[in-house]
Amino acid sequence: MNQELRDLFVADQTERRGDIAYDTPDYWQLRERDAQRRSRVNELLAQGGVSAPDDYFHAALIFQHGETLEDIWQAHELARKAAQMGATQSMGPKDSRWLAAAALDRWLMYQGKPQKYGTQFVPDGKRWRLWDVDPGTSDAERTANHVPTLQEQLKQAELYTQDGGFGIEKDKAPQWL
């Protein structure tokens, strides 16, 4: 496992433990650090420094927090590679399958399309909801990719709403939202 990549992953996850409001100086500073991490991961990929399943998973999660369609697609591809390689030391192949599904869903959502698996939740100013979901995807497909059933995801959206914090003001929302 690449220790530098693991450290980048830990930094990425640690920064997301707090509640940083969208469109604040703290938010934009986080996005800049995200971009720096993605840049370094790109360098590691180019140098052949990503080889173990953990490496691919860590790289995928860093790209999952990207801003462009290319970033999110890269997250999907890296997570698929991690899942194909099998179990990781810190994460199981189920986590990699879930991340590949979540990245695909985010990639579709950023294009304004329905997500396949139902992993992406969005605030609408009043509640949390699932981004539109392709009705052709079965719960069996979700389960095979370690994603909860659609009914479980809808319940999760209700729980997010009950916890409060309805997210982004509509006039400040990203274009895809």
C-alpha positions, 0 to 999 in steps of 0.5 A: 500500500502506498503510504502517501496515498493513504495519508492523502485519503485520511486527510480527505476523510478527516476534513469531512468530519465537520459541517462546512457550509457551502459557499463559505470561505472554509468551503472554498478552502476545502475545495482547493485542498481537494484539488491539490490532493487530486493533483498529487494522486494524478502524479502518483498514477502517472508514476505508477505509485498506485498498485494495490487495491487499497491504493485504488480505493483511496485514489477513487475516494479522493476523486469522488470529491472532485468537481468535474465529470472527468474527476467523478468518472476517474473515481468510478474507474478507480473504484471498479479497479479496486473491486476487481482486484478484490479485498483490500487491507482496510476496506473490503471489495464491497466498499469498492463496489459501493464506491464505484456505484456512488461515483457512477450515480454522481457522474450521472447526477452532475449531468442532470440525469437519473442516477442508477443505484440511488446513492446520491442525496440532495437538499431541496431547501426543505428536506433531503431527497434522493436524486432521481433514480432510474426505475429500471435498476433493481434492488438485486443490482443494488445489493450486488453493488453493496448499495441498500435497497431503494426503500432503505435509501428513501428512509435514509433521506427521511432520517437526514431530513429529521436531523435538520440542516436542509442544505444549500440555499437554492440561489447558491446551489451548484448548477447540477442541483 
